[in-house]
Structure formats: structure tokens, C-alpha cells
Amino acid sequence: MSAARWVRPLLAAYVVAVLAFLFAPIGASFVFSFNSDRFPTLPLGSFTLEWYEAVFGDELVREALVNSIVVSLASATLATLIGFAAAYTDYRYRFFGQRLYLALGLLPPTVPAIILGLAMLAYLSRIGLAGGRFSIVIAHVVICTPFAVALIRLRLSQIDTSLEAAAWNLGAGPGRALWHVVLRFAAPAMLGAWLLTMAVSFDEFAIAWFVGGLEETLPVRVLGFLQGQVSPRINAIGTLVFIVSISLVGIAQVLLNQRISQRIPSRPRKEGTTP
């Protein structure tokens, strides 16, 4: 009993240590982004917003930011729609090779980014689509769709399979049943998938670097700073990208938790019990 009493504190300390190890570089980048010294050294210099002003005053950085926003919005929308179609197909139908179909649909994130980037570059170059913003969207849809498939398929696995058939028996056609029953049930997961894939696309670097050509996204622009002399603007850009990404993922998680909690009915109290 005495040993079990120490298990939870030790696990809590272990989790805190792991999180501190993972987020220490991000925290250091955040701190040094407000440091007046050009190089990240201790002790720190005075507080300054100079590096953020330099970021927003750089035309190349602004263009890269616009590219990242446009690409992430387009990629997230297409990936969510394709992901729902793939997840609904796996949920609704039974066919030969179904397990292989789902496995191939979830495969792209397991492929190393360099290999996937080279493959996408070779393919898009062959069909004349490499070297532009549209090519980045295509490549990001490939890498983002599996995340949407996994999240939406998990949500569809929680639906009562008789609801759609009941809507058909009540006179609703397949389209109306899909819209009013399946899509409404899957809406929280689709919104979460849209925000999650937007964060994945906004952060992605390697594939965008291979297929984008002269159209740079914000992570690719950071590489441009690293190729020359090290600039403190990297810390400012990294902080902004992290805040955007973690905000999207956090909003998605909050919305999913709220929608799911609203759908869970409270258990009726037994007679004679007090609230």
C-alpha cells in the first residue's frame, strides 16, 4: 500500500519532466524572440519587439505568410471533404479489400517526408504542375487527408447504424439522410479535422520546399534565414508559427469536447436518492 502511494506522484513527475524536455527549446525560442541581443546568450539583454517588427516589415516574410494561410485553408478544406468521403465509404459499405483500402488511405504520414516530397516532385513535374502554390496544395492534401480520415472515421464508429436506415424508412432519400443524420453527427469531427489539418499544413516544411519552387511558405522562408547568417527573426517566426498551430489544435479539441459532452445524456437518478 505504501508503494502504491508513491506511484501517482512519480508518474506526475515523469510527465512533467517529459513535457519540460519537449517544450524547453520552444520556450527558449519564445524568450529569445524578445531579447535585444542578436545572439541567444545569457544573461539576457533588454526587452524588445525589434525582431517582430523586422518580421512583419519583411516583404518576403509577408508573402510567405499569405502563401501559408492560403495553402493551409485550401488543403484543410479539401482534405476534410475527401477524408469524410473516404471515412463514410469505409463506414457505410462492405467490399473486398476494405482493410487494404483503409490502410492505404492512412499510409502517407508514415512515409518519410523527404521520400514523399521527392515522389510528389517527380509526379507533379511529369504532369506539369510542379513549382507553384497549387502544387503545394495538392501535396498537402495528400499528407493531411489521413488525419481527417482517422478522426472522422472514429466519430462515425460511434453512430447508431440504424439511424440512417430509419431515416430511409421515414421517407428521406439517401441525400437527405446523409445530410440530416450522418453529416450532423460527424460535424464536430469534421470541424476538428479541418482545424487539425490546417495546423499540419501550416507547419509542413519538407514537402513544400520540394514542390513549391519560388512559392515559399513561412517554414520554407525560415530555411532561407538559416542558409545565410543566423537571424534572431527565426525566433520570432517560430514563436508565431507555434502559437498559430497550438491555437488551432486547442480550439479543435475544445469544440470536440463541448459537442461530445452535449450529446451524452445524464444518468437518471434512482428514486429515494438525493442529488
C-alpha positions in Angstrom: 0.0 0.0 0.0 2.9 2.4 0.8 4.5 1.7 -2.6 1.2 2.4 -4.4 1.0 5.8 -2.7 4.2 6.9 -4.5 3.1 5.7 -7.9 0.9 8.7 -8.8 3.5 11.4 -7.7 6.2 9.6 -9.6 4.1 9.4 -12.8 3.2 13.0 -12.4 6.9 14.0 -12.1 7.8 11.8 -15.1 5.1 13.5 -17.2 6.3 17.0 -16.1 9.9 16.1 -16.9 9.0 14.8 -20.4 6.9 17.8 -21.2 9.7 20.1 -19.9 12.2 18.3 -22.1 9.9 18.6 -25.2 8.9 22.2 -24.7 12.2 23.6 -23.5 13.5 24.5 -27.0 10.2 26.2 -27.8 10.3 28.1 -24.5 13.8 29.2 -25.2 12.9 30.4 -28.7 10.0 32.4 -27.2 12.2 34.0 -24.6 15.0 34.9 -27.0 12.5 36.4 -29.5 12.1 39.3 -27.1 15.8 39.6 -26.4 17.6 42.7 -27.7 20.9 40.8 -28.2 21.4 39.4 -31.6 22.7 36.0 -30.4 20.9 33.8 -27.9 23.2 34.1 -24.9 22.8 34.5 -21.2 22.4 36.8 -19.4 19.6 38.3 -21.5 19.6 41.8 -22.8 16.8 44.2 -22.6 13.2 43.5 -23.7 12.5 44.4 -27.4 10.0 43.9 -30.2 12.6 44.7 -32.8 12.6 41.2 -34.3 8.8 41.0 -34.6 8.9 44.4 -36.3 11.6 43.1 -38.7 9.5 40.1 -39.5 6.3 42.0 -40.3 8.4 44.6 -42.2 9.9 42.0 -44.5 8.0 41.7 -47.8 9.3 38.1 -48.4 8.0 37.1 -45.0 4.6 38.6 -45.6 4.3 36.9 -49.0 5.3 33.6 -47.3 2.7 34.1 -44.6 0.0 34.7 -47.1 1.0 31.6 -49.0 0.9 29.6 -45.8 -2.5 30.8 -45.0 -4.0 30.2 -48.4 -2.4 26.8 -48.7 -3.5 25.7 -45.3 -7.1 26.9 -45.8 -7.4 25.2 -49.2 -5.6 22.0 -48.1 -7.6 21.7 -44.9 -10.9 22.1 -46.8 -10.1 19.6 -49.5 -8.6 17.1 -47.0 -11.7 17.3 -44.8 -14.1 16.7 -47.7 -12.0 13.8 -49.1 -11.5 12.4 -45.6 -15.2 12.4 -44.9 -15.9 10.6 -48.2 -13.2 8.0 -47.5 -14.4 7.5 -43.9 -18.1 7.3 -44.9 -17.2 4.7 -47.6 -15.4 2.6 -45.1 -18.3 3.0 -42.6 -21.2 2.5 -44.9 -20.1 -0.2 -47.3 -18.6 -3.7 -47.1 -16.4 -4.6 -50.1 -13.4 -6.8 -51.0 -10.1 -5.3 -49.9 -11.7 -2.9 -47.4 -8.9 -3.3 -44.8 -6.3 -2.6 -47.5 -8.4 0.5 -48.7 -8.3 2.0 -45.2 -4.6 1.1 -44.7 -3.6 2.8 -47.9 -5.7 5.8 -47.0 -3.8 6.2 -43.7 -0.3 5.5 -45.2 1.1 8.9 -46.3 2.1 10.2 -42.8 4.1 7.1 -42.2 6.3 7.8 -45.3 9.4 9.9 -44.6 8.8 13.5 -45.7 11.9 13.6 -47.9 10.8 10.5 -49.9 7.2 11.7 -50.2 8.5 15.2 -51.3 10.7 13.7 -53.9 7.9 11.4 -55.2 5.5 14.3 -55.3 8.0 16.5 -57.1 8.7 13.8 -59.7 5.0 13.2 -60.3 3.9 16.8 -60.4 6.8 17.6 -62.7 5.8 14.9 -65.1 2.2 16.3 -65.4 3.4 19.9 -65.5 2.1 21.1 -62.1 5.3 21.5 -60.0 6.6 24.8 -58.9 3.6 26.7 -57.7 1.1 27.3 -54.9 -1.3 24.8 -56.4 1.3 22.1 -56.3 1.8 22.7 -52.6 -1.9 22.4 -52.0 -2.0 19.0 -53.9 0.9 17.7 -51.8 -0.5 18.9 -48.5 -3.9 17.4 -49.3 -2.1 14.0 -49.7 -0.3 14.4 -46.3 -3.3 15.9 -44.5 -6.2 13.7 -45.7 -5.2 10.6 -43.5 -5.6 12.8 -40.3 -9.1 13.7 -41.4 -10.0 10.1 -42.3 -8.8 8.8 -38.9 -10.7 11.5 -36.9 -13.9 11.3 -38.9 -13.9 7.5 -39.1 -13.6 7.4 -35.3 -16.6 9.6 -34.9 -18.7 7.6 -37.4 -17.9 4.4 -35.4 -20.0 5.9 -32.6 -23.1 6.5 -34.6 -26.1 4.1 -34.3 -26.1 2.2 -37.5 -29.9 2.0 -37.6 -30.3 5.8 -37.7 -29.7 6.2 -41.4 -31.9 3.2 -42.2 -34.7 4.7 -40.0 -34.4 7.9 -42.0 -34.9 6.0 -45.2 -37.9 4.2 -43.8 -39.4 7.6 -42.9 -39.2 8.8 -46.5 -35.9 10.5 -46.6 -33.8 9.9 -49.7 -30.1 8.9 -49.4 -29.0 12.5 -49.9 -31.3 13.9 -47.1 -30.4 11.1 -44.8 -26.7 11.8 -45.4 -27.2 15.5 -44.8 -29.5 15.4 -41.8 -28.2 12.3 -40.0 -24.7 11.4 -40.9 -23.2 14.9 -41.6 -24.8 16.4 -38.5 -23.4 13.6 -36.3 -20.0 13.9 -37.9 -19.9 17.7 -37.9 -17.8 18.1 -34.7 -15.2 15.6 -36.0 -15.2 17.4 -39.4 -14.6 20.7 -37.8 -11.9 19.3 -35.6 -10.3 17.6 -38.7 -10.4 20.9 -40.6 -8.6 22.7 -37.8 -6.1 19.9 -37.3 -5.2 19.5 -41.0 -4.9 23.3 -41.2 -2.3 23.2 -38.4 -0.5 20.3 -40.1 -0.4 22.1 -43.5 0.7 25.4 -41.9 3.6 23.7 -40.2 4.8 21.4 -43.0 8.1 22.3 -44.5 9.9 19.5 -46.4 7.3 18.7 -49.0 6.5 22.4 -49.6 10.2 23.0 -50.1 10.4 20.3 -52.7 7.3 21.1 -54.8 6.8 24.8 -54.2 9.5 26.2 -56.4 9.6 30.0 -56.0 6.3 30.0 -54.0 7.6 29.9 -50.4 5.6 29.1 -47.3 6.5 30.5 -44.0 8.5 27.4 -42.8 10.4 27.5 -46.1 11.2 31.1 -45.6 12.7 30.3 -42.2 15.1 28.0 -44.1 16.2 31.0 -46.2 17.2 32.8 -43.0 19.2 29.7 -41.8 21.1 29.5 -45.1 22.6 32.9 -44.6 23.7 34.3 -41.3 21.6 33.3 -38.3 19.0 35.9 -37.7 17.0 36.5 -34.4 13.9 36.8 -36.6 13.9 33.0 -36.7 12.9 33.0 -33.0 10.0 35.5 -33.7 8.7 33.5 -36.7 9.0 30.2 -34.8 7.0 31.7 -31.9 4.3 32.9 -34.2 4.0 29.6 -36.0 3.8 27.7 -32.8 1.1 30.0 -31.4 -1.0 29.6 -34.5 -0.6 25.8 -34.6 -1.3 25.2 -31.0 -4.2 27.5 -31.1 -5.8 25.6 -34.0 -5.3 22.3 -32.3 -6.6 23.6 -28.9 -9.7 25.1 -30.5 -10.4 21.8 -32.3 -10.1 19.9 -29.0 -12.3 22.3 -27.1 -15.0 22.2 -29.7 -14.9 18.4 -29.9 -15.2 18.1 -26.1 -18.1 20.5 -25.9 -20.1 18.9 -28.7 -19.5 15.4 -27.3 -20.4 16.4 -23.8 -23.6 18.0 -25.0 -24.7 14.7 -26.6 -24.0 12.5 -23.6 -27.3 12.3 -21.6 -27.1 12.4 -17.8 -28.0 9.3 -16.0 -31.4 9.3 -14.3 -31.3 9.3 -10.5 -32.9 6.4 -8.7 -35.9 7.1 -6.5 -35.1 7.9 -3.0 -31.6 9.2 -3.7 -30.5 12.8 -3.1 -28.8 14.9 -5.7 
